[in-house]
Amino acid sequence: ELDDEGAAYNTAWHSNAAVLSEVGTLQIEFRYLAKITGRMEYATDAMRALDALLKIGTQDGLYPTLIQNIQVRPSFANDEISIGAMGD
C-alpha cells in the first residue's frame, strides 16, 4: 500500500509483514507495465523485491506466506506454507 505521500506501508491486518503472493503479483503487473510503456525500470524495480526474497534461505524451497519487511533485510514472519491463498 502507498500513503498520500507515496510512502509504502503494510495494511493493519498484517502490519509487520508482506504477503508472499503479493511479490509474485507485482512481478506480473510491473513487467507488463514495463512492456507496454517501454520503461524497463518498472520491471527492474519490481525485480528488486524478488531478488531480496530469493536471498532468504528456505527449507526445501518453500516460502512461508508472510515476509517481514519492516527491517533492512526481509525475513520470514511465520512458518505457514500455503499452496493456495496468500502463497500462490
C-alpha positions as CSV (number, residue, x, y, z in Angstrom):
1,E,0.0,0.0,0.0
2,L,1.1,3.6,-0.5
3,D,0.0,6.6,1.6
4,D,-0.8,10.0,0.2
5,E,2.9,11.0,0.1
6,G,3.8,7.8,-1.8
7,A,5.5,6.0,1.1
8,A,4.9,2.3,1.4
9,Y,3.2,0.7,4.4
10,N,1.6,-2.6,5.4
11,T,-2.1,-2.7,5.9
12,A,-3.4,-3.2,9.5
13,W,-4.2,-6.9,9.4
14,H,-0.6,-7.8,8.5
15,S,1.2,-4.6,9.7
16,N,4.6,-6.2,10.2
17,A,4.7,-8.3,7.1
18,A,4.0,-8.5,3.3
19,V,2.0,-11.4,1.9
20,L,4.2,-13.7,-0.3
21,S,1.7,-13.8,-3.1
22,E,1.9,-10.0,-3.5
23,V,5.6,-10.4,-4.5
24,G,4.6,-12.6,-7.4
25,T,1.7,-10.4,-8.4
26,L,4.0,-7.4,-8.5
27,Q,6.3,-9.2,-10.9
28,I,3.5,-9.8,-13.3
29,E,2.0,-6.4,-13.1
30,F,5.2,-4.4,-13.3
31,R,6.8,-6.5,-16.0
32,Y,3.7,-5.9,-18.1
33,L,3.7,-2.2,-17.3
34,A,7.3,-2.1,-18.5
35,K,6.4,-3.9,-21.7
36,I,3.5,-1.6,-22.6
37,T,5.2,1.6,-21.6
38,G,8.7,0.7,-22.9
39,R,10.1,1.8,-19.5
40,M,12.2,-1.2,-18.3
41,E,12.8,0.5,-14.9
42,Y,9.3,-0.8,-13.8
43,A,10.5,-4.4,-14.3
44,T,13.9,-3.7,-12.8
45,D,12.4,-2.1,-9.6
46,A,9.9,-5.0,-9.1
47,M,12.7,-7.5,-9.6
48,R,14.5,-6.0,-6.5
49,A,11.6,-7.4,-4.4
50,L,12.1,-10.9,-5.9
51,D,15.9,-10.7,-5.5
52,A,15.5,-9.9,-1.8
53,L,13.1,-12.7,-1.4
54,L,15.4,-15.2,-3.1
55,K,18.3,-14.3,-0.7
56,I,16.3,-15.6,2.3
57,G,17.3,-19.2,2.9
58,T,14.4,-21.7,2.6
59,Q,13.8,-25.2,3.7
60,D,13.0,-27.4,0.7
61,G,12.5,-24.4,-1.5
62,L,9.2,-23.5,0.2
63,Y,8.4,-20.0,1.4
64,P,6.0,-19.1,4.2
65,T,3.0,-16.9,3.5
66,L,4.3,-13.8,5.3
67,I,7.6,-11.9,4.8
68,Q,8.7,-9.5,7.5
69,N,9.6,-6.3,5.6
70,I,10.0,-3.6,8.3
71,Q,13.7,-4.3,8.7
72,V,16.5,-3.6,6.3
73,R,16.8,-7.3,5.3
74,P,13.5,-9.2,4.9
75,S,12.9,-12.4,6.8
76,F,10.1,-14.9,7.3
77,A,7.3,-13.6,9.5
78,N,5.6,-17.0,10.1
79,D,6.1,-20.7,9.2
80,E,2.9,-21.4,7.4
81,I,3.1,-22.8,3.9
82,S,0.2,-22.5,1.5
83,I,-0.3,-23.8,-2.0
84,G,-3.4,-21.6,-2.4
85,A,-4.4,-18.3,-0.7
86,M,-1.5,-16.0,0.2
87,G,1.1,-18.3,-1.1
88,D,0.3,-18.7,-4.7
